[in-house]
Amino acid sequence: MLRLSNTPVRTVALPNALDSDAETVYEDRGGDVWIAAADLFRYREGKATPYRFQGISGVRVRNVFRDREGTLWVGTEGRGVYRQVGARLFHYTTQEGLVNNFIRAFLESRDGSVWIATDEGVSRWRAGTFTNFQMSDGLCYFSTRSLLEDRNGDLWIGTDRGVSRLHGGRFETDVVTTALEHEKVWAMHQDSDGGLWFGTRAGGLYRGRNGRLTHYTTAQGLASNSIYELVEDRRGMLWISGPNGISEVNRHELDAVAEQRARRVNLTLYGISEGLETIQMCGGEKPAGLLTTRGEVWFPSSKGPVRISIDQPKPSEQAPVVVDEVLADGLQISPADGVSLGPDTKKLELHYGVVLLRSQERVEFRYRLDGFDKDWSEASGDRIAYYTNLPAGRYRFRVAAFEMNNQEQIAEASLEIVQRPHFYRTAWFLSCCILALAAAAWTVHEFRLRQLAARFQAVLGERNRLAREMHDTLIQGCASVSALLEAHSSLGPAEADAQQDLLNCARTQLRSTIDDAREAVWNLRRKSPPAEDLGTLLRRMTEQVSQEFAVQVERRISGKPFALEQATTHELLMVVREAIYNAVRHGHASNVRVEVHFDASQCQVKIRDDGTGFDPESVSGLPSGHYGLVGMKERIARVGGELTLISRPGGGTEVAFHIPRGTFVPSDDMEVKL
C-alpha cells in the first residue's frame, strides 16, 4: 500500500560532493544560496553547482560571507580566511594577524567591521588590520561559536562556555552572561520586539527581555534541549534546528510561557515522515540556517541542505486511540464491555495504539489508571501499560495520544476495569495479620529484653558479691598484717621479744587471711557456708581483733537466741568485723563494745567505740578505694535489715542494725558503686 503526501520539505542534492554533510548555508544579496559542505556550492535557479575559486584547492570550506561592499569572504578549516575582491584573492592566517585559522562564523557590524569567530577567540577586520579578542582580554571562553550585533550596537559572542557582551570595546556582564556562563551558546537571534534568544548545545533555549531571562526546555514543549540554529520568519514563527529534526514554534506562544499564561508550547516538528532524509541537522559553524528572500527556510543536515517553504504548512490530523488487547496473567480478555479480573490475577497488560496512515514516530502517549495512579505516566516505546497486584476495586484506564507538532489535538480512549477481592486482600484480614505480627514482634522483643536483664543481674550480683568478699577478707586481712609490720618496725633492738611476738602475730594473721580468702572462694562456689554458732564465731573474731590491735573488745549477747540462716550469719559477722576494724584503724579506739540482742521478731546488733568519731555528712561521698561503709549497708540490706550510723567528732561512733527473724535468701542485684 502506498500513501502520497504533499510535503513542503526538500533536500537539495549536491552533485559530486565528497562529503554530503552541509555545514553552513548563506544567501547573498543577489539571492544566491552558498552551501559549504567541505567543498563550496552555489544554489541558483533551483540547482546547486560546485563553485571553484582560482587559487584555492585542497581546502575544506566551512562558511561563506559577502560584505556590504560585495567582497566575498571564505572561512576554512585550518587554512584561515580567503577574501575575494573582484579578481584578486587575498589569504589571511595567523601570520597576517588572524587569531586562529579555524573559522566558525562571520559578522559585519554597522560600522563596517568584519568580525570573525574562530576556535581561539574573535578577530575584527577593519581598515586592513586585525584586532583580536581572547580570554586575556575578557572573552569568557576561547572556543567561539556564534556572533550577533543587537540594536544597541553591542556585540554578543557565543562560546562553548558562556556568552560575552562587548560594549564600547569592553566586555561587560549582565543577567544573561551570568546565567549562561556554563552553557554552550551555539545560536543567537534578536526578534522584531527586541528580545534576545540564545540556543544552547544541551541546555535548551533562553530568552532575554527587559532585564529578565526565561529558560525553555523539553518540559515546556521543545523538541530537544540541543539548539543548533534559530531563524525567525515574517509570520513570527521561530524555526529551530537540532539533533532530531527541525521544529517550528510560534514566538508568541513562547512569550506566553514566559509570562506564565501557558505551560507548554505547541510546535510543528519536521522529521522523516515530513520528508527529511535525516533528522540530524548541523550547527557547529555559522550560519546554520537562514530565511531566504523567496520565503524558504534553509538548514544544513548530514544528508545535504534542507529547504522548507513556509507558505506550504504541514497538515495535521487527529490520531484516534484504541485499547486493542488486554492480558490477565497471560490470558487474553476481550476489552469490548470492560474487564473483570479474578481475585488471583497478578499481572495485567493493556495494549494500546493509534490509527494513522503514516509514520507514527512523532506520536506520543500517556496513560493513567484512575483510582490507582496519582498522575499521568509517560508511555514507553512498546505501547503497553503494566500493572501488578492491583487491590480490589473499580478502576478506569485512560490513554491519550498526541502529536508533538500539535499537543492540543489529543485523542483519548478509556476502559473500565474491576478487580474482584480475595479474602486475604480484604481490609479486615490485613488488619488482623498486622495486629498478629505486631503482637508477636512485641512478645519476642519483651522476652529478649527479660533474658538480657536476667543475665545482666546475674553477672552484676556475682560482681557485687565478689567485691564484698574481697574487701571483708583479703583486704582487711592484709590491712591487719600491715598494721603488725608497722608496729614491728617502730620497736628498737632492745625489744626483740616484742618484735618476735609481732612477727608471729603477723604470720598467724596472714595464714588466717589466706584461710578466709580460701573459704570465701569456696563459699562463692557452693553458696552455702557451713553452719556454726553465732556466739562462737563472734567470740573468735573479737579475740582475734583484740590480739591484732591490742584493744579491748567486749561482747554481750542477750535475749533468747534463735537460729539464723547460714548466709545471714556470714553477713552479720562481716559487718561486725568491718565496724570493729573501722573503729580501730580510723577512729583509733581503745575500747569497742559489741551488743547482740534477740527478741521475738529480730536480732539487733550495736557496735560502739570510744574513738575520735567523725561527721557522717563529710563522708557521704565515696572516696576512691574505700568501700567499707557501702559494703556494710549492702550486706545488711541483702538479709532484709537496715543499718544506721551515729557519730560526731570526739564522741565515738555507734553502728546499729537489725535483722528480721525468718528464712531469707540474699539478693545479689545491688551494684557496688566503685
C-alpha positions as CSV (number, residue, x, y, z in Angstrom):
1,M,0.0,0.0,0.0
2,L,1.3,3.4,-0.9
3,R,0.4,6.8,0.6
4,L,1.2,10.0,-1.2
5,S,1.7,13.1,0.8
6,N,2.4,16.7,-0.2
7,T,5.3,18.0,1.9
8,P,7.0,21.4,1.9
9,V,10.3,19.8,2.7
10,R,13.0,19.3,0.1
11,T,16.6,18.1,0.4
12,V,19.0,19.8,-2.1
13,A,21.2,17.4,-4.0
14,L,24.9,18.3,-4.1
15,P,26.5,16.9,-7.3
16,N,29.9,15.3,-7.0
17,A,30.1,16.2,-3.3
18,L,32.9,14.5,-1.5
19,D,31.0,14.9,1.8
20,S,27.2,15.2,2.0
21,D,27.4,17.0,5.3
22,A,26.3,20.6,4.7
23,E,27.9,22.7,7.4
24,T,26.6,26.2,6.6
25,V,24.1,27.9,4.3
26,Y,24.2,31.6,3.3
27,E,22.2,33.8,0.9
28,D,23.9,36.8,-0.6
29,R,22.1,40.0,-1.8
30,G,21.7,38.5,-5.3
31,G,19.5,35.7,-4.0
32,D,22.2,33.0,-4.5
33,V,22.5,30.5,-1.6
34,W,26.0,29.4,-0.8
35,I,26.4,25.9,0.7
36,A,29.6,24.9,2.5
37,A,29.9,21.1,2.5
38,A,33.7,20.6,2.6
39,D,33.6,22.0,-1.0
40,L,31.7,25.1,-1.9
41,F,28.4,25.0,-3.8
42,R,26.2,27.8,-5.2
43,Y,22.4,27.3,-5.4
44,R,20.9,29.3,-8.3
45,E,17.7,28.8,-10.2
46,G,16.8,25.6,-8.4
47,K,20.1,23.9,-8.9
48,A,23.3,23.5,-6.8
49,T,26.6,23.6,-8.7
50,P,30.2,23.4,-7.4
51,Y,32.0,26.7,-7.2
52,R,35.7,27.0,-7.6
53,F,38.0,29.8,-6.6
54,Q,41.0,30.3,-8.7
55,G,44.0,29.8,-6.4
56,I,42.1,27.8,-3.8
57,S,42.5,24.0,-3.8
58,G,42.5,21.2,-1.3
59,V,40.8,23.5,1.3
60,R,37.8,22.4,3.4
61,V,35.3,25.3,3.3
62,R,33.3,26.0,6.5
63,N,31.3,29.1,5.6
64,V,30.9,32.0,3.2
65,F,30.1,35.6,3.7
66,R,29.7,38.7,1.4
67,D,30.1,42.1,3.0
68,R,28.2,45.3,2.0
69,E,30.9,46.2,-0.5
70,G,30.4,42.9,-2.3
71,T,33.6,41.3,-1.1
72,L,33.3,37.6,-0.7
73,W,34.9,36.0,2.5
74,V,35.5,32.3,2.8
75,G,36.2,30.6,6.1
76,T,38.1,27.4,6.2
77,E,39.0,24.6,8.5
78,G,42.7,25.2,9.4
79,R,43.6,27.4,6.4
80,G,42.3,30.7,7.7
81,V,40.3,33.2,5.6
82,Y,40.2,33.9,1.9
83,R,39.0,37.3,0.8
84,Q,38.0,37.8,-2.9
85,V,37.9,41.4,-4.1
86,G,37.0,41.5,-7.8
87,A,39.5,39.2,-9.5
88,R,42.0,39.4,-6.7
89,L,42.2,36.8,-3.9
90,F,43.8,37.5,-0.5
91,H,44.7,34.9,2.1
92,Y,44.8,35.7,5.8
93,T,46.2,33.3,8.5
94,T,47.7,33.8,11.9
95,Q,50.8,35.0,10.2
96,E,48.8,38.0,9.0
97,G,47.3,38.7,12.4
98,L,44.3,36.4,12.4
99,V,43.7,35.0,15.9
100,N,43.2,31.4,14.6
101,N,43.0,29.5,11.3
102,F,39.8,27.5,12.2
103,I,36.8,29.7,11.3
104,R,33.4,29.4,12.9
105,A,31.4,32.5,11.9
106,F,31.4,35.9,10.1
107,L,29.5,39.1,11.0
108,E,29.6,42.6,9.6
109,S,28.8,45.2,12.2
110,R,27.1,48.5,11.5
111,D,30.4,50.4,11.4
112,G,31.6,48.1,8.5
113,S,33.9,46.0,10.6
114,V,34.0,42.3,9.8
115,W,34.1,40.0,12.9
116,I,35.5,36.5,12.6
117,A,34.8,33.9,15.2
118,T,37.4,31.1,15.5
119,D,38.4,28.2,17.7
120,E,40.6,30.5,19.8
121,G,38.9,33.8,20.0
122,V,37.5,36.6,17.8
123,S,39.2,38.8,15.2
124,R,37.9,42.1,13.9
125,W,38.9,43.2,10.4
126,R,38.9,46.9,9.9
127,A,40.8,49.1,7.5
128,G,43.1,46.2,6.6
129,T,44.1,45.4,10.2
130,F,43.1,42.6,12.6
131,T,42.3,43.3,16.2
132,N,42.0,40.1,18.3
133,F,39.9,39.4,21.4
134,Q,40.8,36.5,23.6
135,M,40.2,35.3,27.1
136,S,43.1,37.5,28.3
137,D,41.0,40.5,27.0
138,G,37.9,39.4,28.9
139,L,36.3,36.9,26.5
140,C,34.5,34.3,28.6
141,Y,36.0,31.3,26.6
142,F,38.3,30.8,23.7
143,S,36.2,28.5,21.6
144,T,33.7,30.8,19.9
145,R,30.6,29.6,18.0
146,S,28.2,32.4,17.1
147,L,28.1,36.2,16.6
148,L,25.2,38.7,16.9
149,E,25.0,42.5,16.9
150,D,22.0,43.8,18.7
151,R,20.0,47.0,18.2
152,N,22.2,48.9,20.7
153,G,25.4,48.1,18.8
154,D,26.6,45.6,21.4
155,L,28.3,42.5,20.0
156,W,27.3,39.2,21.5
157,I,29.8,36.3,21.2
158,G,28.6,32.8,21.9
159,T,31.2,30.3,23.1
160,D,31.4,26.7,24.3
161,R,31.3,28.1,27.9
162,G,29.0,31.0,28.1
163,V,28.3,34.2,26.2
164,S,30.2,37.5,26.2
165,R,28.8,41.0,25.5
166,L,31.2,43.6,24.0
167,H,30.0,47.1,24.7
168,G,32.1,50.1,23.6
169,G,35.2,48.0,23.2
170,R,34.9,46.4,26.6
171,F,33.4,43.2,27.8
172,E,30.6,43.6,30.3
173,T,28.5,41.2,32.4
174,D,24.8,41.2,33.0
175,V,21.9,38.8,33.8
176,V,22.4,36.9,30.6
177,T,26.1,36.5,30.7
178,T,25.9,35.4,34.3
179,A,23.1,32.9,33.8
180,L,24.7,31.3,30.7
181,E,28.3,31.1,32.0
182,H,28.3,27.3,31.8
183,E,26.3,26.9,28.6
184,K,27.5,26.1,25.1
185,V,25.8,29.0,23.2
186,W,25.6,27.9,19.5
187,A,22.7,30.1,18.3
188,M,21.7,33.7,18.9
189,H,18.8,35.8,17.4
190,Q,17.1,39.1,18.2
191,D,13.4,39.2,17.4
192,S,11.4,42.1,16.0
193,D,10.4,43.1,19.5
194,G,14.0,43.4,20.7
195,G,14.1,40.1,22.6
196,L,17.4,38.2,22.6
197,W,17.2,34.5,22.1
198,F,20.1,32.1,22.9
199,G,20.2,28.5,21.8
200,T,22.5,26.1,23.7
201,R,24.1,22.8,22.8
202,A,22.4,20.9,25.7
203,G,20.7,23.4,28.0
204,G,17.7,24.4,26.0
205,L,16.5,27.9,24.8
206,Y,16.9,31.2,26.7
207,R,15.1,34.5,26.1
208,G,16.3,37.8,27.5
209,R,13.9,40.7,27.6
210,N,13.7,43.8,29.8
211,G,16.4,42.5,32.2
212,R,14.6,39.2,32.7
213,L,15.8,35.8,31.4
214,T,13.4,32.9,30.6
215,H,14.5,29.3,30.2
216,Y,12.8,26.8,27.9
217,T,13.4,23.1,27.7
218,T,11.5,20.0,26.7
219,A,9.5,20.4,29.8
220,Q,7.9,23.5,28.1
221,G,7.4,21.6,24.9
222,L,10.6,22.0,23.0
223,A,11.5,19.1,20.7
224,S,15.1,18.9,22.1
225,N,17.3,20.7,24.5
226,S,20.0,20.9,21.8
227,I,19.6,24.1,19.7
228,Y,21.8,24.4,16.6
229,E,20.2,27.5,14.9
230,L,17.4,30.0,15.3
231,V,15.6,31.6,12.4
232,E,12.5,33.8,12.6
233,D,10.2,34.2,9.5
234,R,8.0,37.1,8.6
235,R,5.0,35.5,10.4
236,G,6.7,35.5,13.8
237,M,7.4,31.8,13.7
238,L,10.7,30.7,15.2
239,W,12.4,27.8,13.4
240,I,14.8,25.7,15.4
241,S,17.2,23.0,14.2
242,G,18.6,20.3,16.4
243,P,19.7,16.7,16.5
244,N,16.1,15.4,16.0
245,G,15.0,17.5,13.1
246,I,13.5,20.9,12.5
247,S,10.8,22.4,14.7
248,E,8.5,25.4,14.1
249,V,7.0,27.3,17.0
250,N,5.1,30.5,17.3
251,R,7.2,33.0,19.2
252,H,4.1,34.5,20.9
253,E,3.5,31.1,22.5
254,L,7.0,31.2,23.9
255,D,6.2,34.7,25.2
256,A,3.0,33.3,26.8
257,V,5.1,30.7,28.7
258,A,7.5,33.3,29.8
259,E,4.6,35.4,31.1
260,Q,3.0,32.3,32.8
261,R,-0.1,32.5,30.6
262,A,0.7,29.0,29.3
263,R,2.7,26.0,30.5
264,R,3.8,24.5,27.2
265,V,4.1,25.5,23.6
266,N,2.7,23.7,20.5
267,L,5.2,23.1,17.8
268,T,5.4,21.5,14.4
269,L,8.3,19.0,14.1
270,Y,9.7,18.1,10.7
271,G,11.2,14.7,10.6
272,I,11.4,11.6,8.3
273,S,7.6,11.5,7.9
274,E,7.6,15.1,6.7
275,G,10.2,14.5,4.0
276,L,13.6,14.8,5.7
277,E,16.1,12.3,4.7
278,T,17.7,12.6,8.1
279,I,16.8,14.3,11.3
280,Q,20.4,15.1,12.2
281,M,21.0,18.7,11.5
282,C,24.3,20.5,11.6
283,G,25.2,23.6,13.6
284,G,28.8,23.7,14.6
285,E,29.6,26.6,12.2
286,K,27.5,29.6,11.2
287,P,25.2,30.4,9.5
288,A,23.5,27.0,10.2
289,G,20.1,28.4,9.0
290,L,18.6,31.2,7.0
291,L,15.4,32.7,5.8
292,T,15.6,33.4,2.0
293,T,14.0,36.2,0.1
294,R,11.8,33.6,-1.6
295,G,10.1,32.6,1.6
296,E,12.1,29.5,2.4
297,V,14.0,28.4,5.5
298,W,17.2,26.5,4.9
299,F,19.2,24.3,7.3
300,P,22.3,22.2,6.7
301,S,22.0,18.5,7.6
302,S,24.1,15.4,7.4
303,K,22.4,14.5,4.1
304,G,22.7,17.9,2.5
305,P,20.9,21.2,2.8
306,V,17.2,21.2,3.6
307,R,14.8,23.9,2.4
308,I,11.2,24.3,3.7
309,S,8.6,26.5,2.1
310,I,6.9,28.5,4.9
311,D,3.9,29.1,2.6
312,Q,3.1,25.4,2.4
313,P,2.3,24.4,6.0
314,K,2.3,20.7,7.0
315,P,-1.3,19.4,7.6
316,S,-2.0,17.8,10.9
317,E,-4.5,15.1,11.6
318,Q,-6.1,13.7,14.7
319,A,-4.9,10.4,16.0
320,P,-7.7,8.1,17.2
321,V,-6.6,5.8,20.1
322,V,-7.7,2.2,20.8
323,V,-7.1,-0.3,23.6
324,D,-6.9,-3.3,21.4
325,E,-5.7,-6.1,23.7
326,V,-5.9,-7.0,27.4
327,L,-3.9,-9.8,29.0
328,A,-4.5,-11.0,32.6
329,D,-1.7,-13.3,33.7
330,G,-1.0,-14.0,30.0
331,L,-4.6,-14.9,29.1
332,Q,-6.4,-12.7,26.6
333,I,-9.6,-10.9,27.7
334,S,-11.9,-9.1,25.4
335,P,-12.0,-5.3,26.2
336,A,-15.3,-4.7,24.5
337,D,-17.5,-4.2,27.5
338,G,-14.9,-3.6,30.2
339,V,-12.7,-6.0,32.1
340,S,-13.5,-8.1,35.2
341,L,-10.4,-9.6,36.9
342,G,-10.5,-12.7,39.2
343,P,-9.2,-12.4,42.7
344,D,-6.0,-14.3,41.9
345,T,-5.0,-12.1,39.0
346,K,-1.3,-11.0,39.4
347,K,-0.4,-9.2,36.2
348,L,-2.4,-7.0,33.9
349,E,-1.2,-5.9,30.5
350,L,-3.1,-3.2,28.5
351,H,-2.0,-2.9,24.8
352,Y,-3.0,0.3,23.1
353,G,-2.2,2.1,19.8
354,V,-3.2,4.8,17.4
355,V,-4.7,4.5,13.9
356,L,-2.6,6.6,11.4
357,L,-1.9,6.1,7.7
358,R,1.6,7.5,8.1
359,S,4.7,7.1,10.2
360,Q,3.9,7.2,14.0
361,E,7.3,8.2,15.1
362,R,6.1,11.6,16.2
363,V,3.1,10.2,18.2
364,E,3.4,10.2,22.0
365,F,1.3,8.6,24.6
366,R,0.5,9.0,28.2
367,Y,-1.8,6.9,30.4
368,R,-3.2,6.6,33.9
369,L,-5.4,4.2,35.9
370,D,-8.0,6.3,37.7
371,G,-8.2,5.1,41.3
372,F,-4.6,3.8,41.3
373,D,-2.3,6.3,39.6
374,K,-1.9,9.7,41.1
375,D,-0.8,11.3,37.8
376,W,-0.3,10.6,34.1
377,S,2.6,8.4,33.1
378,E,4.6,9.0,30.0
379,A,4.4,5.9,27.9
380,S,7.3,3.8,26.8
381,G,8.0,2.7,23.2
382,D,6.3,-0.7,23.5
383,R,2.9,0.9,24.0
384,I,1.9,-1.4,26.8
385,A,0.8,-0.4,30.3
386,Y,1.7,-2.9,33.0
387,Y,0.0,-3.3,36.4
388,T,0.7,-6.0,39.0
389,N,-1.2,-7.0,42.1
390,L,-4.0,-4.4,41.8
391,P,-6.0,-4.0,45.0
392,A,-9.7,-4.9,44.8
393,G,-11.8,-2.2,43.5
394,R,-13.1,-0.4,40.4
395,Y,-10.7,1.4,38.0
396,R,-10.8,3.3,34.8
397,F,-7.9,3.1,32.4
398,R,-7.3,6.1,30.2
399,V,-4.8,6.5,27.4
400,A,-4.2,9.7,25.4
401,A,-2.2,10.2,22.2
402,F,-1.0,13.4,20.7
403,E,1.5,14.5,18.1
404,M,4.5,16.6,19.1
405,N,3.5,19.2,16.5
406,N,0.1,19.8,18.0
407,Q,-0.5,18.8,21.6
408,E,-3.9,20.4,21.6
409,Q,-5.3,17.7,19.3
410,I,-5.5,15.0,21.8
411,A,-7.4,11.7,21.3
412,E,-8.3,9.6,24.3
413,A,-9.6,6.1,24.9
414,S,-10.8,4.6,28.2
415,L,-11.6,1.2,29.6
416,E,-13.5,0.1,32.8
417,I,-11.7,-2.4,35.0
418,V,-13.0,-4.3,38.0
419,Q,-10.6,-6.3,40.3
420,R,-12.7,-8.7,42.4
421,P,-11.5,-9.1,46.0
422,H,-9.9,-12.2,47.5
423,F,-10.4,-12.9,51.3
424,Y,-6.7,-12.3,52.0
425,R,-7.0,-9.0,50.2
426,T,-9.8,-7.7,52.4
427,A,-9.2,-4.9,54.9
428,W,-10.2,-7.0,57.9
429,F,-7.8,-9.8,57.1
430,L,-4.9,-7.5,56.5
431,S,-5.7,-5.7,59.8
432,C,-5.7,-9.0,61.7
433,C,-2.4,-10.0,60.2
434,I,-0.8,-6.7,61.0
435,L,-2.0,-6.9,64.6
436,A,-0.8,-10.5,65.0
437,L,2.6,-9.6,63.6
438,A,2.8,-6.6,65.9
439,A,1.9,-8.7,68.9
440,A,4.4,-11.4,68.0
441,A,7.2,-8.9,67.5
442,W,6.4,-7.2,70.8
443,T,6.4,-10.6,72.6
444,V,9.7,-11.6,71.2
445,H,11.1,-8.2,72.0
446,E,10.0,-8.3,75.6
447,F,11.2,-11.9,76.0
448,R,14.6,-10.9,74.7
449,L,14.8,-7.9,77.0
450,R,13.9,-10.0,80.0
451,Q,16.6,-12.5,79.1
452,L,19.2,-9.8,78.8
453,A,18.1,-8.2,82.1
454,A,18.3,-11.6,83.9
455,R,21.8,-12.2,82.5
456,F,22.9,-8.7,83.5
457,Q,21.6,-9.0,87.0
458,A,23.3,-12.4,87.5
459,V,26.7,-11.0,86.4
460,L,26.1,-7.9,88.5
461,G,25.2,-9.9,91.6
462,E,28.3,-12.0,91.3
463,R,30.5,-9.0,90.8
464,N,29.0,-7.3,93.9
465,R,29.4,-10.4,96.0
466,L,33.0,-10.9,94.9
467,A,33.7,-7.2,95.8
468,R,32.3,-7.6,99.3
469,E,34.1,-10.8,100.0
470,M,37.5,-9.4,98.8
471,H,37.0,-6.3,100.9
472,D,36.0,-8.1,104.1
473,T,38.5,-11.0,103.9
474,L,41.6,-10.4,101.8
475,I,41.8,-6.6,102.1
476,Q,41.0,-6.4,105.8
477,G,43.5,-9.3,106.5
478,C,46.2,-7.5,104.5
479,A,45.5,-4.4,106.5
480,S,45.9,-6.2,109.8
481,V,49.3,-7.7,108.6
482,S,50.3,-4.2,107.5
483,A,49.5,-2.8,111.0
484,L,51.5,-5.6,112.7
485,L,54.5,-5.0,110.5
486,E,54.4,-1.2,111.1
487,A,54.3,-1.9,114.9
488,H,57.3,-4.2,114.5
489,S,59.3,-1.6,112.6
490,S,58.6,1.0,115.3
491,L,60.4,-1.1,118.0
492,G,64.1,-0.9,118.7
493,P,66.7,-3.7,119.0
494,A,66.2,-3.8,122.8
495,E,62.7,-5.0,122.3
496,A,63.5,-8.2,120.3
497,D,60.9,-10.3,122.2
498,A,58.1,-7.9,121.4
499,Q,59.2,-7.8,117.8
500,Q,59.2,-11.6,117.6
501,D,55.7,-11.6,119.1
502,L,54.5,-9.1,116.5
503,L,56.0,-11.2,113.7
504,N,54.3,-14.3,115.0
505,C,51.0,-12.4,115.1
506,A,51.6,-11.2,111.5
507,R,52.3,-14.7,110.4
508,T,49.2,-16.0,112.1
509,Q,47.1,-13.2,110.6
510,L,48.5,-13.9,107.2
511,R,47.5,-17.6,107.4
512,S,44.1,-16.6,108.7
513,T,43.7,-14.2,105.8
514,I,44.6,-17.0,103.4
515,D,42.2,-19.3,105.1
516,D,39.4,-16.6,105.0
517,A,40.1,-16.0,101.3
518,R,40.0,-19.7,100.5
519,E,36.8,-20.1,102.5
520,A,35.3,-17.1,100.7
521,V,36.2,-18.6,97.3
522,W,34.7,-21.9,98.4
523,N,31.6,-20.2,99.6
524,L,31.2,-18.4,96.3
525,R,31.2,-21.8,94.6
526,R,28.8,-23.6,97.0
527,K,26.8,-20.5,98.1
528,S,26.2,-22.3,101.5
529,P,28.8,-21.7,104.2
530,P,29.0,-24.4,106.9
531,A,26.6,-23.8,109.8
532,E,28.3,-22.6,113.1
533,D,27.1,-21.0,116.3
534,L,26.9,-17.2,116.2
535,G,28.3,-16.7,119.7
536,T,31.3,-18.9,118.9
537,L,32.1,-17.1,115.7
538,L,31.6,-13.7,117.4
539,R,33.9,-14.6,120.2
540,R,36.6,-15.9,117.9
541,M,36.5,-12.8,115.8
542,T,36.7,-10.3,118.7
543,E,39.5,-12.2,120.3
544,Q,41.5,-12.1,117.0
545,V,40.9,-8.3,116.7
546,S,41.9,-7.7,120.3
547,Q,45.2,-9.6,119.7
548,E,45.9,-7.9,116.5
549,F,45.4,-4.3,117.6
550,A,45.8,-4.5,121.3
551,V,42.4,-3.0,122.1
552,Q,39.7,-4.1,124.4
553,V,36.7,-5.7,122.5
554,E,33.8,-6.5,124.7
555,R,30.8,-8.6,123.6
556,R,27.4,-9.2,125.1
557,I,24.6,-11.4,123.8
558,S,21.2,-11.0,125.4
559,G,17.7,-12.3,124.9
560,K,16.7,-15.7,123.6
561,P,18.9,-16.5,120.6
562,F,17.2,-18.1,117.6
563,A,18.9,-19.8,114.6
564,L,19.9,-17.6,111.7
565,E,20.2,-18.7,108.1
566,Q,23.8,-19.5,107.3
567,A,24.3,-16.7,104.8
568,T,22.7,-14.3,107.2
569,T,25.2,-15.2,109.9
570,H,28.0,-14.7,107.5
571,E,26.8,-11.3,106.5
572,L,26.3,-10.3,110.2
573,L,29.9,-11.3,111.1
574,M,31.3,-9.5,108.1
575,V,29.5,-6.3,109.1
576,V,30.6,-6.5,112.8
577,R,34.2,-7.1,111.8
578,E,34.2,-4.2,109.4
579,A,32.8,-1.9,112.1
580,I,35.4,-3.0,114.6
581,Y,38.2,-2.6,112.0
582,N,37.0,0.9,111.2
583,A,36.8,1.8,114.9
584,V,40.4,0.7,115.5
585,R,42.1,1.8,112.3
586,H,40.3,5.1,111.6
587,G,38.8,6.0,114.9
588,H,41.8,5.0,117.0
589,A,39.5,3.5,119.6
590,S,40.9,1.7,122.7
591,N,37.6,0.1,123.7
592,V,35.0,-1.5,121.4
593,R,31.7,-3.0,122.7
594,V,29.6,-5.4,120.6
595,E,26.0,-6.0,121.8
596,V,23.7,-8.6,120.3
597,H,20.1,-8.8,121.4
598,F,17.5,-11.3,120.3
599,D,13.8,-10.7,120.6
600,A,10.8,-12.5,119.1
601,S,11.0,-10.8,115.7
602,Q,14.5,-9.7,115.1
603,C,18.2,-9.7,116.0
604,Q,19.6,-6.3,117.0
605,V,23.3,-5.5,116.9
606,K,25.2,-2.5,118.1
607,I,28.9,-1.7,117.9
608,R,30.1,1.2,120.0
609,D,33.6,2.6,120.3
610,D,35.4,5.4,122.2
611,G,37.3,6.6,119.2
612,T,37.7,10.1,117.7
613,G,34.4,9.9,115.8
614,F,33.6,11.8,112.6
615,D,31.0,13.8,110.8
616,P,28.9,11.4,108.8
617,E,27.9,14.2,106.3
618,S,31.5,14.8,105.5
619,V,31.9,11.2,104.2
620,S,28.6,10.8,102.4
621,G,30.5,10.6,99.2
622,L,32.6,7.5,98.5
623,P,36.4,8.3,98.4
624,S,38.3,6.3,95.8
625,G,39.5,3.0,97.2
626,H,37.2,2.9,100.4
627,Y,34.2,0.7,100.2
628,G,33.7,-0.4,103.9
629,L,30.6,1.6,104.8
630,V,28.9,0.9,101.4
631,G,29.7,-2.8,101.8
632,M,28.2,-2.9,105.3
633,K,25.0,-1.3,104.2
634,E,24.7,-3.6,101.2
635,R,25.3,-6.7,103.4
636,I,22.5,-5.7,105.9
637,A,20.2,-4.8,103.0
638,R,20.8,-8.2,101.4
639,V,19.5,-10.0,104.6
640,G,16.5,-7.7,104.9
641,G,17.8,-5.4,107.6
642,E,18.7,-1.8,108.0
643,L,21.9,-0.2,109.2
644,T,22.3,3.2,110.9
645,L,25.4,5.1,111.9
646,I,25.7,7.7,114.7
647,S,28.9,9.6,115.2
648,R,30.3,13.0,116.0
649,P,33.9,14.4,116.2
650,G,35.4,13.4,119.6
651,G,32.3,11.5,120.6
652,G,33.0,8.0,119.3
653,T,30.9,6.0,116.8
654,E,27.9,3.7,117.0
655,V,26.9,1.3,114.3
656,A,23.5,-0.3,114.7
657,F,21.5,-2.7,112.6
658,H,18.7,-5.2,112.9
659,I,18.0,-8.4,111.0
660,P,14.4,-9.8,110.9
661,R,13.8,-13.3,112.0
662,G,13.0,-16.0,109.5
663,T,14.5,-17.6,106.5
664,F,15.9,-15.2,104.0
665,V,17.6,-15.8,100.6
666,P,20.1,-12.9,100.0
667,S,19.7,-11.0,96.7
668,D,22.8,-10.1,94.7
669,D,21.1,-7.4,92.5
670,M,22.7,-4.4,94.3
671,E,25.6,-2.8,92.5
672,V,28.7,-1.7,94.3
673,K,29.5,1.8,93.2
674,L,33.2,1.8,92.6
